[in-house]
Amino acid sequence: MTARRVIAPVVDLLRHPDGPRDRQLLFGDTVQVSEERDGWCRLIADKDGYPGWVRPDALGPVRRATHWVSAPATHVYERPDMKSPDRMSLSFGSRLSAISETGTFVETDAGFVPRPHVVEQGTVLPDPVAAAALFLGTPYLWGGNSRFGLDCSGLVQAALLACGIPCPGDSGDQERALGSALAPDTPPRRGDLMFWKGHVAWVADAGTLLHANAHHMAVQYEPLTEALARIEAQGDGPVTAHKRL
């Protein structure tokens, strides 16, 4: 295994070379490369153990992360000046290596990032639902993991990792790994997770879900009773698990 780091803003993690996207990796994610052939790298993501294939030009040498992007998204500038050209856009959760720091910008190996948009590595957010709400309006993207597009399990993972809680990448694995199962008649409360076959949603409050869903094609709040009826009516069945972290 060879340790590498993602140096593209967002890269698709493919099931096989030229295959479908299963998940995505963000700038600064570290991986273990097990094989390189025919212009592809086979790897496993350190953050969740997810396997897949990416192009080698999306990877670079490992650098120690000192900060991570805590804003929904940010720009990386050529100079510590918001009017200078921007080199790339980065999503919430991207990790950076700082070279120097001022009151307004952090100089990183990728360029200059606005200081209010990052926090020091090791900082954890206190509320995963509030972290998930940063993605409100983000377009739905199957297998997506960024502010530029994500799916239901990507939203759950982004929020939990930001709060320092390990989390698998897919909803089925999340249902098995996260929290404690509650009895079917347990009143929901903020921070609970509800699972269906192939879907997961945050409970924002006793009567509201927050989830990335293909019905709205976005991250949206939805009344709980309406969501329960709609999801079952569309053929995805009843809730398979109600879990509390």
FIZALO-998422 format. One line per field, with one value per atom (N, C-alpha, C): y, x, z; residue number from 1; residue in one letter. Coordinates in Angstrom, 2 decimals. Layout:
% FIZALO-998422
c2	Y_...;
c1	X_...;
c3	Z_...;
seq	NUM_...;
type	a_...;
***
This chain:
% FIZALO-998422
c2	-1.19_0.00_1.25_2.25_3.53_4.63_5.42_6.51_7.67_8.19_9.34_10.27_11.47_12.47_13.00_13.25_13.81_15.28_15.67_17.05_17.72_17.05_17.65_18.09_19.13_19.58_18.48_17.72_16.58_15.55_14.30_13.25_12.09_11.57_10.41_9.16_8.39_7.09_6.04_5.44_4.57_3.11_2.38_0.96_0.15_0.52_-0.08_0.94_0.79_1.79_2.09_3.39_3.83_3.34_2.95_2.43_3.51_3.12_4.08_4.65_5.85_6.48_5.80_5.39_4.87_5.95_6.70_7.78_8.83_9.84_10.85_11.09_11.59_12.01_13.50_14.14_15.59_15.93_17.16_17.65_17.38_16.78_16.50_15.15_14.44_13.08_12.22_11.38_10.48_9.09_8.38_7.07_6.15_4.87_3.85_3.21_3.41_2.88_1.49_0.52_-0.86_-1.30_-0.55_-0.98_0.22_0.28_1.28_0.58_0.69_0.06_0.73_0.80_1.31_2.68_3.53_4.89_5.01_4.03_4.05_3.61_4.12_3.71_3.05_1.87_1.19_1.56_1.97_2.49_2.24_2.55_2.52_3.87_4.51_5.80_5.58_6.39_6.26_6.63_7.57_8.09_7.07_6.12_5.18_3.79_3.55_2.24_1.95_2.98_2.74_2.46_1.39_1.08_1.68_1.81_2.27_2.61_3.25_3.58_5.07_5.69_7.08_7.21_8.31_8.60_9.07_8.71_9.07_10.57_11.35_12.79_13.49_12.77_13.33_13.16_12.47_12.14_12.79_13.10_13.67_13.15_13.65_13.20_13.62_12.84_13.13_14.33_15.24_16.37_16.39_16.77_16.80_17.91_17.54_18.54_19.36_20.67_21.57_22.24_22.30_22.97_22.17_22.41_21.87_22.93_22.81_23.80_23.58_24.59_24.49_25.30_26.12_26.80_25.81_26.06_25.14_24.94_26.02_25.94_27.17_27.11_28.25_28.29_29.43_29.56_29.58_29.09_29.16_30.19_31.23_32.36_32.29_32.96_33.02_33.85_34.89_35.78_36.05_36.59_36.90_38.15_38.04_39.17_38.60_38.96_38.39_38.79_39.79_40.19_39.48_38.69_37.95_36.75_36.17_35.01_33.84_33.15_31.97_30.73_29.85_28.66_27.50_27.38_26.27_26.57_25.80_25.86_24.56_24.67_23.50_23.38_22.16_21.85_21.80_21.99_21.66_20.29_20.23_18.96_18.77_19.61_19.50_19.84_19.20_19.38_20.01_20.91_21.74_21.74_22.02_22.14_23.58_24.23_25.65_25.87_26.97_27.42_28.63_29.54_30.73_31.17_32.17_32.57_34.04_34.74_36.13_36.20_37.39_37.54_37.29_37.37_37.26_36.06_35.53_34.40_33.39_32.13_31.07_30.68_30.79_30.33_28.82_28.11_26.65_26.23_24.95_24.45_24.55_24.78_24.94_26.40_27.31_28.73_29.36_30.52_31.29_31.08_30.73_30.45_31.46_32.03_32.97_32.35_33.09_32.58_32.20_32.95_32.57_31.26_30.74_29.54_28.25_28.33_27.12_27.12_25.92_25.75_24.81_24.81_23.97_22.49_21.69_20.24_19.81_18.92_18.49_19.19_20.30_20.97_20.11_19.90_19.14_20.02_19.87_20.62_19.90_20.65_20.03_19.36_19.72_19.31_18.83_17.52_17.03_17.52_17.79_18.30_19.71_20.53_21.86_21.78_20.82_20.64_20.22_19.31_18.89_20.03_20.93_22.06_23.04_23.00_23.82_23.44_22.25_21.77_22.05_22.77_23.05_23.63_23.08_23.54_22.90_22.14_21.46_20.47_20.45_19.52_18.07_17.24_15.80_15.23_14.38_13.70_12.31_11.30_9.93_9.69_9.23_8.97_10.21_11.38_12.63_12.82_13.54_13.78_15.23_16.17_17.54_18.55_19.80_20.89_21.11_20.56_20.72_19.65_18.67_17.61_16.43_15.94_14.78_14.04_12.82_12.02_11.85_11.00_10.90_10.44_9.41_8.91_9.85_10.58_11.57_12.69_13.09_14.14_13.67_12.45_11.92_11.80_11.28_11.11_12.45_13.44_14.74_15.36_15.25_15.85_15.13_13.81_13.06_13.19_13.14_13.30_14.67_15.70_17.05_17.12_16.21_16.16_15.13_14.59_13.64_12.25_11.90_10.59_9.76_8.62_7.78_7.36_7.28_6.98_6.31_5.17_4.54_5.42_5.00_5.81_5.53_4.30_3.93_3.79_4.04_4.04_2.67_1.59_0.27_0.01_0.39_0.25_1.20_2.38_3.33_2.77_2.14_1.57_0.50_-0.28_-1.35_-0.80_0.28_0.71_1.82_2.65_3.87_3.72_4.23_4.41_3.14_3.37_2.28_2.27_1.09_0.95_1.27_1.98_2.36_1.58_1.45_0.78_1.60_0.93_1.63_2.79_2.74_3.80_4.90_4.90_5.91_7.27_8.31_9.64_10.09_10.58_11.03_12.33_12.52_13.77_14.18_15.45_15.99_15.14_14.85_14.07_12.59_12.11_10.72_10.51_9.27_8.88_7.91_8.11_7.19_6.57_5.27_4.52_3.85_3.80_3.00_2.13_1.26_0.50_1.48_1.71_2.59_4.07_4.44_5.86_6.09_7.32_7.72_9.21_9.61_11.01_11.38_12.64_13.20_13.62_13.45_14.07_15.45_16.50_17.87_18.29_17.85_18.01_16.96_16.94_15.85_15.71_16.77_16.70_16.96_16.97_17.38_16.54_16.14_15.48_16.47_16.19_16.91_15.84_15.87_14.82_15.27_14.63_14.76_13.71_14.14_13.17_13.48_12.42_12.55_13.15_13.17_13.81_15.31_15.95_17.38_17.65_16.60_16.70_17.71_17.70_18.67_18.24_18.89_18.76_19.68_19.11_19.88_19.40_20.32_19.92_19.38_18.40_17.85_17.42_17.76_17.28_15.77_15.30_13.87_13.03_13.40_12.58_12.53_13.66_13.68_12.81_12.87_12.07_10.58_10.19_8.78_8.26_9.02_8.60_8.58_9.62_9.72_8.60_8.33_7.32_5.93_5.64_4.34_4.23_5.33_5.31_5.14_5.64_5.53_4.16_3.27_1.89_1.54_2.46_2.19_1.64_1.42_0.73_1.58_0.97_1.68_1.88_2.60_2.78_1.42_1.16_-0.10_0.01_1.23_1.42_2.88_3.09_4.42_4.33_5.12_4.95_6.26_6.13_7.30_7.18_8.24_8.23_8.36;
c1	0.84_0.00_0.88_0.47_1.17_0.21_0.58_-0.28_-0.22_-1.39_-1.48_-2.58_-2.65_-3.63_-4.35_-5.64_-6.41_-6.04_-5.71_-5.31_-6.27_-7.36_-8.44_-9.54_-10.32_-11.39_-12.37_-12.82_-13.70_-13.35_-13.26_-12.95_-13.91_-14.44_-15.32_-14.53_-15.06_-14.50_-15.33_-14.71_-15.44_-15.39_-16.43_-16.51_-15.42_-15.11_-14.01_-13.58_-12.43_-11.98_-13.05_-13.33_-14.39_-15.77_-15.91_-17.18_-18.04_-19.13_-20.03_-19.42_-19.87_-19.45_-20.16_-19.38_-19.96_-19.99_-18.87_-18.79_-17.85_-17.52_-16.55_-15.55_-14.38_-13.35_-13.14_-12.75_-12.55_-11.07_-10.77_-9.40_-8.87_-7.68_-7.06_-7.37_-8.36_-8.62_-7.40_-7.04_-5.92_-6.43_-5.62_-6.01_-4.80_-5.07_-4.03_-4.16_-3.16_-3.19_-2.59_-3.35_-2.88_-2.40_-2.79_-2.46_-2.56_-1.67_-1.76_-1.52_-2.51_-2.38_-3.30_-2.82_-3.62_-4.22_-3.45_-3.93_-4.94_-4.99_-5.93_-5.24_-5.72_-5.25_-6.38_-6.11_-7.06_-6.69_-7.69_-7.36_-8.48_-8.14_-9.11_-9.01_-10.15_-10.17_-9.93_-9.03_-8.74_-9.94_-10.77_-11.82_-12.93_-13.12_-14.23_-13.99_-12.80_-12.50_-13.15_-13.69_-14.40_-13.39_-13.59_-12.67_-13.14_-12.22_-12.59_-11.38_-11.65_-10.62_-10.68_-9.52_-9.43_-8.24_-8.20_-7.05_-5.88_-4.66_-3.51_-3.25_-3.69_-3.44_-4.29_-5.25_-6.04_-5.36_-4.21_-3.52_-2.14_-1.70_-0.37_0.22_1.40_2.03_1.23_1.33_0.62_1.26_0.43_0.85_-0.03_0.54_-0.24_-1.28_-2.53_-3.61_-3.56_-3.66_-3.68_-5.03_-5.84_-7.14_-8.14_-9.42_-10.44_-11.50_-12.16_-13.14_-14.43_-14.82_-16.03_-17.18_-16.92_-17.99_-18.59_-19.82_-20.39_-19.47_-18.81_-17.83_-16.95_-15.80_-14.89_-14.14_-13.45_-12.56_-11.12_-10.25_-8.81_-8.24_-7.60_-7.13_-5.63_-5.20_-3.77_-2.99_-3.65_-2.99_-3.94_-3.45_-4.33_-5.15_-6.00_-6.78_-8.01_-9.19_-10.42_-10.65_-9.93_-10.05_-9.06_-8.16_-7.20_-7.90_-7.32_-7.96_-8.11_-9.24_-9.45_-8.99_-8.31_-7.75_-8.74_-9.55_-10.49_-11.51_-12.58_-13.58_-13.51_-13.61_-13.54_-14.80_-15.16_-16.36_-16.07_-17.11_-17.10_-16.44_-15.55_-14.88_-13.54_-13.20_-11.89_-10.80_-9.65_-8.57_-7.36_-6.71_-5.65_-4.42_-3.28_-2.02_-1.56_-1.53_-1.20_0.30_0.68_2.07_2.26_1.30_1.31_-0.13_-0.32_-1.69_-1.70_-2.74_-2.98_-4.37_-4.83_-6.17_-7.26_-6.92_-7.94_-7.77_-6.56_-6.33_-5.39_-5.57_-4.62_-3.93_-2.62_-1.86_-1.67_-2.08_-1.95_-1.16_-0.86_-0.15_-1.00_-2.31_-3.18_-3.39_-3.10_-3.34_-3.87_-4.47_-4.94_-6.44_-6.82_-8.21_-8.66_-9.86_-10.34_-10.34_-9.78_-9.65_-10.99_-12.09_-13.36_-13.94_-13.40_-13.97_-13.32_-12.30_-11.61_-11.47_-11.31_-10.99_-9.79_-9.13_-7.96_-8.34_-7.45_-7.64_-7.81_-8.74_-9.06_-10.28_-10.69_-11.92_-13.11_-14.04_-15.25_-16.46_-17.46_-18.70_-19.59_-20.44_-21.20_-22.51_-23.04_-24.40_-24.43_-24.56_-24.55_-25.73_-26.86_-27.99_-27.69_-27.09_-26.69_-25.64_-24.72_-23.72_-24.41_-25.37_-26.09_-26.87_-27.40_-28.18_-27.34_-26.02_-25.17_-25.31_-25.81_-25.96_-27.34_-28.19_-29.54_-29.46_-30.28_-30.31_-29.28_-28.34_-27.35_-28.05_-27.71_-28.39_-28.10_-29.09_-28.93_-28.02_-27.08_-26.19_-25.93_-26.32_-26.10_-24.61_-24.25_-22.85_-22.06_-22.72_-22.02_-21.67_-20.58_-20.10_-19.71_-20.15_-19.66_-20.80_-20.46_-21.43_-21.94_-21.25_-21.64_-22.62_-22.87_-23.82_-23.59_-24.66_-24.51_-25.83_-25.74_-26.94_-27.20_-28.18_-28.62_-27.51_-26.78_-25.72_-24.52_-24.29_-23.22_-23.49_-24.76_-25.12_-24.90_-25.29_-25.11_-23.62_-22.84_-21.42_-20.72_-21.00_-20.36_-20.62_-21.86_-22.21_-21.53_-21.52_-20.93_-19.41_-18.76_-17.30_-16.92_-17.71_-17.43_-17.58_-18.34_-18.53_-17.62_-16.69_-15.74_-16.27_-17.36_-17.98_-17.72_-17.03_-16.79_-18.10_-18.07_-19.30_-18.99_-19.63_-19.46_-20.04_-19.78_-20.20_-21.59_-22.10_-23.39_-24.45_-25.70_-26.78_-26.98_-26.81_-26.97_-25.94_-24.70_-23.65_-23.88_-24.39_-24.70_-25.79_-26.80_-27.87_-27.33_-26.39_-25.81_-24.85_-24.12_-23.02_-23.36_-24.35_-24.55_-25.64_-25.37_-26.39_-27.00_-28.07_-28.82_-30.23_-30.74_-32.08_-33.13_-34.17_-35.27_-36.53_-37.40_-38.68_-39.49_-40.33_-41.08_-41.94_-42.40_-43.28_-42.51_-41.18_-40.39_-40.55_-40.92_-41.03_-39.67_-39.62_-38.35_-37.89_-36.58_-36.04_-34.84_-34.48_-33.40_-32.13_-31.53_-30.31_-30.51_-31.77_-32.04_-31.83_-31.63_-31.56_-32.69_-33.34_-34.37_-33.89_-34.05_-33.58_-34.74_-34.62_-35.47_-34.55_-35.10_-34.27_-33.66_-32.36_-31.67_-31.77_-32.23_-32.36_-32.14_-31.67_-31.48_-31.77_-32.31_-32.65_-32.37_-31.97_-31.85_-33.22_-33.44_-34.58_-34.14_-34.73_-34.38_-35.13_-36.38_-37.16_-38.26_-39.11_-40.09_-40.99_-41.15_-42.05_-41.40_-40.05_-39.38_-38.15_-38.00_-36.78_-35.91_-34.62_-33.66_-32.91_-33.03_-32.37_-32.12_-31.13_-30.89_-31.75_-32.62_-33.55_-33.85_-34.16_-34.39_-35.76_-36.67_-37.98_-37.82_-37.07_-36.80_-35.55_-34.76_-33.46_-32.56_-32.61_-31.85_-31.89_-31.07_-31.14_-32.25_-33.25_-34.43_-34.96_-35.65_-36.51_-37.81_-38.42_-39.69_-40.48_-41.76_-42.55_-42.49_-42.30_-42.09_-43.26_-44.47_-45.62_-45.77_-45.51_-45.59_-44.50_-43.30_-42.20_-42.47_-42.98_-43.27_-44.27_-45.33_-46.36_-45.81_-45.05_-44.54_-43.55_-42.64_-41.61_-42.24_-43.20_-43.86_-44.68_-45.35_-46.18_-45.36_-44.14_-43.32_-42.66_-42.92_-42.47_-41.25_-40.78_-39.59_-39.90_-41.18_-41.55_-41.53_-41.75_-41.76_-40.34_-40.23_-38.95_-38.42_-37.14_-36.51_-35.79_-35.41_-34.74_-34.84_-35.09_-35.04_-33.94_-32.86_-31.68_-31.29_-30.70_-30.28_-28.77_-28.06_-26.60_-26.23;
c3	0.00_0.00_0.00_-0.77_-0.82_-0.40_0.59_1.06_0.08_-0.27_-1.17_-0.63_-1.24_-0.82_-2.06_-1.95_-3.06_-3.24_-4.48_-4.77_-5.76_-6.09_-6.89_-5.94_-6.29_-5.39_-5.01_-6.00_-5.80_-6.86_-6.48_-7.45_-7.25_-8.35_-8.27_-7.93_-7.00_-6.64_-7.39_-8.40_-9.33_-8.89_-9.25_-8.88_-9.58_-10.81_-11.57_-12.61_-13.24_-14.21_-15.26_-15.44_-16.37_-15.95_-14.68_-14.20_-13.56_-12.91_-12.26_-10.99_-10.65_-9.39_-8.23_-7.24_-6.01_-4.94_-4.78_-3.81_-4.38_-3.58_-3.97_-2.86_-3.24_-2.31_-2.44_-1.35_-1.31_-1.23_-1.58_-1.48_-0.06_0.00_1.29_1.88_1.34_1.82_1.55_2.50_2.30_1.95_1.17_0.66_0.69_0.55_0.42_-0.96_-1.79_-3.16_-3.16_-3.66_-3.68_-5.05_-6.10_-7.46_-8.39_-9.37_-10.43_-11.77_-12.65_-13.97_-14.97_-16.20_-17.32_-17.04_-16.34_-16.08_-14.96_-14.07_-12.96_-11.67_-10.55_-9.23_-8.47_-7.95_-7.06_-5.64_-4.85_-3.52_-2.52_-1.28_-0.18_0.54_0.78_1.48_2.96_3.53_4.96_5.83_5.39_6.27_6.55_5.63_5.84_5.28_4.72_4.17_2.83_2.17_0.91_-0.20_-0.99_-2.08_-3.40_-4.34_-5.67_-6.50_-7.64_-8.62_-8.95_-9.07_-9.52_-10.46_-11.21_-12.07_-11.20_-11.55_-10.71_-10.63_-11.63_-11.56_-10.52_-9.91_-8.81_-7.47_-7.46_-6.21_-6.16_-4.96_-4.75_-3.45_-3.10_-1.86_-0.63_0.42_1.66_2.34_2.80_3.64_4.88_5.98_7.22_7.15_7.34_7.33_8.61_8.47_9.62_9.80_8.74_8.78_7.92_8.18_7.28_7.01_5.86_5.43_6.20_6.99_7.81_7.24_6.23_5.50_4.50_4.03_3.03_1.83_1.39_0.31_0.40_-0.24_-0.25_-1.57_-1.80_-2.95_-2.48_-3.33_-3.09_-4.06_-3.52_-4.33_-4.57_-5.64_-5.95_-4.94_-4.41_-3.46_-2.29_-1.18_-0.05_-0.33_-1.34_-1.84_-2.51_-2.04_-2.60_-4.05_-4.55_-5.95_-6.86_-6.27_-7.10_-7.72_-8.78_-9.42_-8.45_-8.57_-7.75_-8.52_-7.82_-8.45_-8.48_-7.44_-7.36_-6.28_-6.27_-5.21_-4.41_-3.11_-2.24_-1.41_-1.13_-0.35_1.14_1.92_3.34_3.53_4.51_4.81_4.15_3.16_2.52_3.53_3.39_4.36_3.68_4.42_3.86_4.76_4.16_4.90_4.86_6.02_6.09_6.04_5.37_5.33_6.22_6.15_7.00_7.20_8.07_8.42_8.81_8.35_8.76_9.36_9.66_10.21_9.20_7.91_6.87_5.94_5.82_4.91_5.55_5.14_5.45_4.16_4.13_2.96_3.07_2.04_2.03_0.80_0.71_-0.46_-1.73_-1.58_-2.74_-3.11_-2.20_-2.42_-1.14_-1.27_-0.11_0.09_1.32_1.67_2.72_2.58_3.60_5.00_5.94_7.30_7.93_7.70_8.34_7.81_6.71_6.10_6.56_7.43_7.87_9.39_9.92_11.34_11.43_12.57_12.74_12.77_12.21_12.25_13.70_13.94_15.30_15.86_15.25_15.66_15.27_16.18_15.87_16.14_15.32_15.49_16.50_17.22_18.30_17.88_16.72_16.36_14.92_14.68_13.30_12.46_13.08_12.30_11.80_12.65_12.22_11.12_11.23_10.17_8.87_8.96_7.76_7.14_7.97_7.47_6.65_6.79_5.94_4.47_4.21_2.83_2.25_2.96_2.44_1.03_0.14_-1.23_-2.14_-1.57_-2.39_-3.31_-4.60_-5.51_-5.17_-5.38_-5.17_-6.24_-5.82_-6.75_-6.21_-6.98_-6.55_-6.33_-5.14_-4.82_-4.46_-4.40_-4.15_-2.69_-2.46_-1.10_-0.85_-1.69_-1.55_-1.57_-1.29_-1.36_-2.78_-3.75_-5.15_-5.59_-4.72_-5.00_-4.08_-3.46_-2.58_-2.44_-1.92_-1.72_-0.22_0.10_1.50_2.43_2.03_2.91_2.92_1.82_1.80_2.79_2.91_3.87_5.31_5.59_6.94_7.27_6.33_6.59_6.79_5.93_6.04_7.42_7.89_9.18_10.34_10.29_11.40_11.44_10.30_10.30_10.84_10.51_11.02_12.53_13.09_14.55_15.21_14.45_15.00_15.21_14.52_14.69_13.44_13.54_12.36_11.72_10.37_9.66_8.33_8.04_6.72_5.61_4.37_3.24_2.71_2.86_2.28_3.36_2.99_3.98_4.63_3.87_4.47_5.56_5.29_6.30_7.47_7.19_8.26_9.17_8.59_9.40_10.35_9.86_10.70_11.75_11.43_12.28_13.28_12.97_13.74_14.80_15.98_16.99_17.54_18.31_18.93_18.37_18.08_17.52_18.57_18.13_19.01_18.66_19.62_19.38_18.38_17.57_16.52_17.02_18.27_18.77_19.52_19.44_20.14_19.49_20.23_19.62_19.09_17.86_17.31_17.95_17.99_18.50_17.63_17.73_16.93_17.06_15.90_15.88_15.65_15.71_15.37_13.87_13.50_12.09_11.78_10.65_10.17_8.86_8.77_7.61_6.89_5.58_4.72_3.87_3.09_2.16_1.14_1.25_0.32_0.63_1.83_2.14_3.64_3.96_5.35_5.47_6.63_6.85_8.30_8.50_9.84_10.36_11.65_12.31_12.79_12.21_12.60_13.86_13.98_15.21_15.17_16.16_16.29_15.08_14.28_13.14_11.80_11.74_10.51_10.23_8.97_8.51_7.75_7.73_6.88_6.11_4.78_4.00_2.57_1.96_0.52_-0.15_-1.03_-1.60_-3.06_-3.80_-5.23_-5.55_-4.57_-4.81_-5.01_-4.12_-4.26_-5.11_-5.36_-6.05_-5.34_-4.01_-3.22_-1.76_-0.96_0.49_0.97_1.63_2.04_3.38_4.08_5.19_4.60_5.30_4.86_6.09_6.16_7.30_7.42_8.63_8.85_8.35_8.70_8.31_6.79_6.12_4.66_4.05_4.60_4.07_4.25_5.42_5.65_4.63_4.39_3.43_2.01_1.66_0.29_-0.02_0.91_0.66_0.54_1.39_1.31_0.03_-0.35_-1.56_-2.82_-2.82_-4.03_-4.15_-3.18_-3.29_-2.48_-1.62_-0.83_0.55_0.83_2.04_3.29_4.44_5.72_6.24_7.34_8.01_8.45_8.12_8.52_9.85_10.25_11.53_11.94_13.22_13.85_14.88_14.70_15.54_16.20_17.38_18.15_18.43_18.13_18.29_19.77;
seq	1_1_1_2_2_2_3_3_3_4_4_4_5_5_5_6_6_6_7_7_7_8_8_8_9_9_9_10_10_10_11_11_11_12_12_12_13_13_13_14_14_14_15_15_15_16_16_16_17_17_17_18_18_18_19_19_19_20_20_20_21_21_21_22_22_22_23_23_23_24_24_24_25_25_25_26_26_26_27_27_27_28_28_28_29_29_29_30_30_30_31_31_31_32_32_32_33_33_33_34_34_34_35_35_35_36_36_36_37_37_37_38_38_38_39_39_39_40_40_40_41_41_41_42_42_42_43_43_43_44_44_44_45_45_45_46_46_46_47_47_47_48_48_48_49_49_49_50_50_50_51_51_51_52_52_52_53_53_53_54_54_54_55_55_55_56_56_56_57_57_57_58_58_58_59_59_59_60_60_60_61_61_61_62_62_62_63_63_63_64_64_64_65_65_65_66_66_66_67_67_67_68_68_68_69_69_69_70_70_70_71_71_71_72_72_72_73_73_73_74_74_74_75_75_75_76_76_76_77_77_77_78_78_78_79_79_79_80_80_80_81_81_81_82_82_82_83_83_83_84_84_84_85_85_85_86_86_86_87_87_87_88_88_88_89_89_89_90_90_90_91_91_91_92_92_92_93_93_93_94_94_94_95_95_95_96_96_96_97_97_97_98_98_98_99_99_99_100_100_100_101_101_101_102_102_102_103_103_103_104_104_104_105_105_105_106_106_106_107_107_107_108_108_108_109_109_109_110_110_110_111_111_111_112_112_112_113_113_113_114_114_114_115_115_115_116_116_116_117_117_117_118_118_118_119_119_119_120_120_120_121_121_121_122_122_122_123_123_123_124_124_124_125_125_125_126_126_126_127_127_127_128_128_128_129_129_129_130_130_130_131_131_131_132_132_132_133_133_133_134_134_134_135_135_135_136_136_136_137_137_137_138_138_138_139_139_139_140_140_140_141_141_141_142_142_142_143_143_143_144_144_144_145_145_145_146_146_146_147_147_147_148_148_148_149_149_149_150_150_150_151_151_151_152_152_152_153_153_153_154_154_154_155_155_155_156_156_156_157_157_157_158_158_158_159_159_159_160_160_160_161_161_161_162_162_162_163_163_163_164_164_164_165_165_165_166_166_166_167_167_167_168_168_168_169_169_169_170_170_170_171_171_171_172_172_172_173_173_173_174_174_174_175_175_175_176_176_176_177_177_177_178_178_178_179_179_179_180_180_180_181_181_181_182_182_182_183_183_183_184_184_184_185_185_185_186_186_186_187_187_187_188_188_188_189_189_189_190_190_190_191_191_191_192_192_192_193_193_193_194_194_194_195_195_195_196_196_196_197_197_197_198_198_198_199_199_199_200_200_200_201_201_201_202_202_202_203_203_203_204_204_204_205_205_205_206_206_206_207_207_207_208_208_208_209_209_209_210_210_210_211_211_211_212_212_212_213_213_213_214_214_214_215_215_215_216_216_216_217_217_217_218_218_218_219_219_219_220_220_220_221_221_221_222_222_222_223_223_223_224_224_224_225_225_225_226_226_226_227_227_227_228_228_228_229_229_229_230_230_230_231_231_231_232_232_232_233_233_233_234_234_234_235_235_235_236_236_236_237_237_237_238_238_238_239_239_239_240_240_240_241_241_241_242_242_242_243_243_243_244_244_244_245_245_245;
type	m_m_m_t_t_t_a_a_a_r_r_r_r_r_r_v_v_v_i_i_i_a_a_a_p_p_p_v_v_v_v_v_v_d_d_d_l_l_l_l_l_l_r_r_r_h_h_h_p_p_p_d_d_d_g_g_g_p_p_p_r_r_r_d_d_d_r_r_r_q_q_q_l_l_l_l_l_l_f_f_f_g_g_g_d_d_d_t_t_t_v_v_v_q_q_q_v_v_v_s_s_s_e_e_e_e_e_e_r_r_r_d_d_d_g_g_g_w_w_w_c_c_c_r_r_r_l_l_l_i_i_i_a_a_a_d_d_d_k_k_k_d_d_d_g_g_g_y_y_y_p_p_p_g_g_g_w_w_w_v_v_v_r_r_r_p_p_p_d_d_d_a_a_a_l_l_l_g_g_g_p_p_p_v_v_v_r_r_r_r_r_r_a_a_a_t_t_t_h_h_h_w_w_w_v_v_v_s_s_s_a_a_a_p_p_p_a_a_a_t_t_t_h_h_h_v_v_v_y_y_y_e_e_e_r_r_r_p_p_p_d_d_d_m_m_m_k_k_k_s_s_s_p_p_p_d_d_d_r_r_r_m_m_m_s_s_s_l_l_l_s_s_s_f_f_f_g_g_g_s_s_s_r_r_r_l_l_l_s_s_s_a_a_a_i_i_i_s_s_s_e_e_e_t_t_t_g_g_g_t_t_t_f_f_f_v_v_v_e_e_e_t_t_t_d_d_d_a_a_a_g_g_g_f_f_f_v_v_v_p_p_p_r_r_r_p_p_p_h_h_h_v_v_v_v_v_v_e_e_e_q_q_q_g_g_g_t_t_t_v_v_v_l_l_l_p_p_p_d_d_d_p_p_p_v_v_v_a_a_a_a_a_a_a_a_a_a_a_a_l_l_l_f_f_f_l_l_l_g_g_g_t_t_t_p_p_p_y_y_y_l_l_l_w_w_w_g_g_g_g_g_g_n_n_n_s_s_s_r_r_r_f_f_f_g_g_g_l_l_l_d_d_d_c_c_c_s_s_s_g_g_g_l_l_l_v_v_v_q_q_q_a_a_a_a_a_a_l_l_l_l_l_l_a_a_a_c_c_c_g_g_g_i_i_i_p_p_p_c_c_c_p_p_p_g_g_g_d_d_d_s_s_s_g_g_g_d_d_d_q_q_q_e_e_e_r_r_r_a_a_a_l_l_l_g_g_g_s_s_s_a_a_a_l_l_l_a_a_a_p_p_p_d_d_d_t_t_t_p_p_p_p_p_p_r_r_r_r_r_r_g_g_g_d_d_d_l_l_l_m_m_m_f_f_f_w_w_w_k_k_k_g_g_g_h_h_h_v_v_v_a_a_a_w_w_w_v_v_v_a_a_a_d_d_d_a_a_a_g_g_g_t_t_t_l_l_l_l_l_l_h_h_h_a_a_a_n_n_n_a_a_a_h_h_h_h_h_h_m_m_m_a_a_a_v_v_v_q_q_q_y_y_y_e_e_e_p_p_p_l_l_l_t_t_t_e_e_e_a_a_a_l_l_l_a_a_a_r_r_r_i_i_i_e_e_e_a_a_a_q_q_q_g_g_g_d_d_d_g_g_g_p_p_p_v_v_v_t_t_t_a_a_a_h_h_h_k_k_k_r_r_r_l_l_l;
***
